[in-house]
């Protein structure tokens, strides 16, 4: 798909603005900073005027971003947040104080940037990609909104990701390192760590997640030493989940004790890995405090209580559906642990879709570890060229679960079948598990709720 409009046409509505951005091709992956740097220079580098927390890592970036945003907002800071991907609305990617950019502001920012690109008559190969355009838009929007802090999530890798145009963040965070996007980042943990470590900047404090493996930690340490970076790794011992009824956790969240802050916290996000992410956030807040960014215990408690991060071990109690967008080996392991804790005795229906560059064997092995599985619904992905066909998924699962697999063209039909079959077997305790694809997870959430999944009403 071309990334340039052949003849300039004025953008006069939100729908036209959205159409233009989508014409930039969401599937384009062109790592490198030359394009975005040239454009930002012509815009007088708004990113250099922002106080930025730059967050990289394989898993956990979004959850850490969401927690930091809510806690800093609760303290009264004006916070801009840039995350990816979105589940169902492009505006999720650019937030102000935890709320999506409005349609009016989105349209105005797109129009402004669109006109700049035409003004400079950039050749086609210098036009930004979809991700770069939104990244630039976020920088300009946060600058115009005079945010006190911008929480910036890396899109892919770190070293060559467009967010890495940031020259001097106030804090760098790397949540964890695992194998993912190996076609772009390398096949080993060490190689991937080298790419992720690209966001480490000279003299900028660094926080590492507790789960960073030893071989990746060495890469981080070596680069930190070269750049005179003060770094700290979050301690897995800092936060402990307090005993609680599983039913209470599902409805109101996890109770967590912070041994450093000496306080009990309620974390609405489920899964033991979220406790680890919380430890990273609390450690990061400590490093921010060293720089004069004050956050009270009351703001930590109040902000965390408001955190929502849809499609990450996201349970819909009324429909008996768990939705999880994890799609790599580490994500599947975390999902397995959570299911064992919360639904280990429940009859399980699996609603599965998977991109064809994801580890199918790992997914099959994870599902096969549950003897209480009743059905495996294999769902075609939204883009046939990028997803395993449902029949391919079914053939793999049929070897483990003979006569238990079914194929579906989309998540809507699979959800209808789940509701029907659950009632037929009298399965009041049956649980449906939607997993394997973040985009399928987003489609499911849209079907299940009239709100946008983060507690916000549509505007």
N, C-alpha and C positions, 0 to 999 in steps of 0.2 A: 504493500500500500504506500502511495506517495505521501510525503510529509510536508507538502507545500500545496497551497491552493493556487490553481492556475491563473485565476483572475480575482482580484480583491473584491470581496463582497462585504458590505457593512454587516456587523452583528448587532441585531436589535432586540434579541430576546434571550432568555436563559436557555431555551431549547437550541437555539442557533449556536450559542457559546459552547454548550455541551457537545453538539455535533462537530464543531471545529476541533475541540480537544480530542475527541475520539477519532478524528481523521488522522491524528498523529500516530496511531497504531500502538495499542497497548502491548502488543507482543514484541515490539522492538527492544532488543538488548544490545546497546552499543556502549560498552564500558569505556570510560575516558572522560576527561574534564575539559578538553579544549573547547567544545561547543558552548557549554554552559558558562565557562569563564569569559569567553568573548562577549556573550550577551550580557552577563552581569556587569562587566566593565563598562558597557555602554549605558547601563542603568545606574552607574556610580556605586556599584557593589553594596546594595542594601544589607546583605548578609553580614558585612563587617561592622555594621552598626548595632547588631543584636547580641545580647548575652545568650549564648547557646549551650545547651546540654546535648551532646552528640552521643547517640546510643547505637551501638553495633552488637553483633552476635548472631548466632544461628537461630536459637529459639529464645523467647522471653522478651524480645525488644518491645513488642507492642504492650504487653502487660506492664512492664517497667515504665514505659511512657505514660500509660493511663494512670498508674498510681502516682507518679511524680506530678502529673498535671493536676490531679484532684487535690493532692496535699498542698501544693504551692498555691493553687486557687483558693483553697480554704483559708490560707494565711493572708489572703488579700492581694497577692501578686496577680498581675495581668499576664496570662500565659498563652502563648501560641504553641500549637502542637501539629507536627507534620508526621503522618504515619502512612504505611502502605502494607498490603493492598487494601482496597475497600471491599466490603462485602456486597453492598447493594446500591450504594449511592456515592458518586465521586466526591461529594462534599465531606465525606467522612475523613478524607485524607488531610484536610486543612481545618483546624479547629481553633476556636478562641474561648479560653476558660472552659474547656471540655465540651463545647457545643460546636456543631458543624458550622462552617461558613454559610451565611445565608445565600439564597439563590441570587438575590440582588447584588450582593458583594462579589459573589463568584462571577456573575456576568460582567460586572464593571471591571474586575481585575483581568478577565480574559480579553475583553475589548481593548483595554489599555495596552496589554502586552502584545496582542495581535497587531495593533497599529504600530508599535515599536518595531516589530519584526519586518513589517512591510516598509516602514520608513527607511530602514537601513539596507533594504534590497538584498537580503542575505541569500546566497546561493543555496540550493536544496540541501547540499551535504552539511551546511552549517545551521540548518533549522534544528531546534531542540526535539528530542524524542518526547513521547507522551510523559514519561516520568520526569524528564528534565524540565519540561514546560510547567508542570505542576509544582516542581521544586522551586523554580524561579518565582512563580505566582505566589507561593507561600512566603518566600523571603520578602517580596514587595508588600504583601498584605500585612505581615507581622510588623514590618517597618512603619507602614502607614498607621497601623493600630497602636503603635508605641507600646508594644508588649514589654514587660519587665524581664521576661524569660521566654526563650523559645526551646521547646523540647523537640529534637530533630532525630527521627529514626532513619537509620541507613536502609536503603532499598535492597541492595545486593552487594555482598562483600564488604567493602570499605575503602580500600586504596583507590579504586577507580570509580567508585560510586559518586553520582553527581552531588550528593550532600557533602562530599569531602572537599568542596571548595571553601568550606569554613576554615579560616586560617588560625583563629585563636578562640576556641570555645572556652567557657568557664570550667567545663568538666567533660571528660570523656568516660563512657561506660561501655564495657564489653561484657555482655550477659553470660555468654557461654559459647563453646565451640563444638560443633559436631559436623558430620559429613552431610552436605547438602549442596545443591547447585555445583556439583563437581565438574561439570562441563565448562564452567566459567572460573571456578576458584581453585581447582586442583583436586587430586584424588586422595591426598593424605591429610591428616589432622594438622601436621606441621605446615603444609602449603596453605591450607585454608586459614590457619592462624595468622600466617604472614599477610594474607589479604585483609583479614579483619583488623590486624594491628595497624593498618594504613591510616586509621583515624587518630592514632596516638600523635599528639603534637608536642613540640618542645615546651617544657616548663608548664604544661597543662596537667593538673591532677588527673589520675586515672583510677577508676574503680572496676575491679574484675568480679564477675559472678563467682559464687562459691563452687559451681560445677565446672569451671574451666579445667580441662584435663592437664595432666602434668606436662606432656609434650608441647601443648599449646602455651602453657604458663611460661615455659622457658623462652619461647619466642617473644612473648610480651615483656618479660623481664629484660631480655637483651636489648630490645628496642627502647624500653624505658630508660635503661642505663645510658644508652647513646644520646638520648634527647634530654637528659636531666629531668626526667619525669618522676614525680612522687606518686607511687602507686600503692594501693591496698586491695587485698582480696577479701570479699565478704566472707564471714565465718559461718559455716553451716551450723555451728553451735549457738549462734546468737538467738535465733527464733525457733521456738518449739510449739507445735500444735498441741493445744490443751484437749483433754478428753472431753468428748461431747457426743450426744446421740447423733447417729448418722442422719436421721430424719431432720434434726434441728439444723445440722450443717447444710443439708440440701435446701432448706427453706430460708435460712438467715446467714449462712456463711461459716467460715472457720474461726474458732477462737485461738488466738496466737499470743504467746508470751514473749515480749522483747526483753531479753535479760540485760541489755545495755541501757535501754531507756526506762527499764523497770515499769513497764505498763502492759496491760492486756489490750489487744487490738482485735477488732472484728474485721475479717477479710472476706468480702462477699464472693471473691473468686475461689473456685474449688480446685482441688488437686494439690498434692504435696509439693509439686514444682512451683506453685504460686507462693508457698511459704519461702522457698529459696529465692524467688524473685523479690519478695518483700524484704528479705535480708539485704539484697543488693540495693533496693531503694533506700532503706534506712541508713546503710553505709554511705550512699551517695549524699543523703541529706546532711550527714556529718561532715563530709568534705565541703559541701556548700556553706555550711555554718562557719567553717574555717575562713571562708572568704566574705563573711558578713551577711550571708543570706540566712536570716533567722526564721525558724519554723517551730512553733510551739507544739507541745504534746497534744493539746486540744485540736490543733489543725491537722496533725497526723492522724489522730483518731477519727475526726470528722471527715477528713478527705478520703481516707481509706474506706469508710463506710459507704461512700457514694460511688466507689469504683465499679464500672461495668466494662467488660471486654468480651463482647459477644462471640460465640462460636469457639470459645476455649473452655472446654468442659462445662458447657452451658446447659443447664437442666431446666426443662419445662415440665413442672410437676403435674399440671392438669392433664397434659397429653402423654405423660410418661415417656418423654423423649429426651435423650441426651445428645447434644450436638457438639462435635469437636472437629476443628479444622486442621489438626495435626496431620502432617503428610510426609514426614521423614522418620527414620529409625528411632531417633530420640523422642519424637512426638508420639509414636506408637507405643513406646515403652511407658511414657508418662500416662497415656490413655489406659493402658493395661493395668497399671498400678491403681489408678483411680476407680476403674470398674470393679476391681477386686475389693476395694474398700467399701464402695457404696452400693454395688449391685451384684456382689458375689453369689448370692443365692437366688437371684431373679432369673426367670426365663428370658433369654435375650434374642431380640430380632436385630440383625445387622443390616443397615442400609448403606451400601458401600459404593463409592465411585473413586477413581484414581487416575491422575495424569500418567501418561505413558513413560515419563522420565522419573517416576517415583518407584520405591522398592516394593514391588508386588509380593515377593516372597516373604518379606518382613511382615507385611500386613496379614497375609494368609497365616503365618505362624502365630501372630498375635491373636487373631480370631480363633484359631484352632486350640488355643490354650484354655478356652472356656467350654467345658463339657455341657454347660447349661444353655448352649446356643440352640435356638428353635428353628430359625430361618435365616437365610442369607439372601438379601435382595441386592442384586447387582444392577447398578444404574449407569446408563450412558451419560458421559459428561456433557457440559454445554457446548463444547467445541470438539467435534469428532476427530479432528486431526491431532488434538493434544491429549486425548483421554483414551484409556483402554476401552474397547467396545465391551458392552455389557456381557456379550456371549463369551468373550475371552476371560473376563473375571469369573463368570459362572463355571467355565470349564476347570479353572484352577481350584475353586472352592468345592466343586463337586467331588473331587478326589478325597477331600477331608470330610465333607458333609454330604454324602450321597442322598439324593432325593429331597434335599432341603434348600436348593437354590432356585431363584426365579430371576428373570430379566425384566427390566423396566426402562422405558424410554426417557423418563425424567423423575425428579424427586417428588413431584406432585402425585403421580400415579403410584409410586412406591409408598407414600404416606397413606394414601387411601387404602391400599392393600394391607398395610400394617394395622390400621384401625379395624378393618373388617376381620382379619385373621385373629387378631388379639381378642376380639369379642367372641369369635367362634369357639375358641378354646377356653373361654371363661378366664382369660388371663388378666385378672385385676392386678397381678404383680408383675406382668410382663413389661419389659423396658425396651424401647427402640433406641438403637445406637447409630446415629448418622455420622460417618467418619470417612477420612481419606482425602477430602477435597475442601478447601476453604470456600471456594465459590459455590459448591453444592450446599455447603453449610449455610451460606448467606441466603441462597434461594429458599432453603427450608425455613429459616427464621422469618423471612418475609411472608411466607405462607401461614406461619403460626401466630403472628402478632400484628396488630394494627399500628404499633409504634415501630421505630426504626431499630430496636434492639439494644439501644444504649439508654433507654429511658426518655429520650427526647421525642417530642411530637414533631411530625413533619410540618415544615413551614412552606 
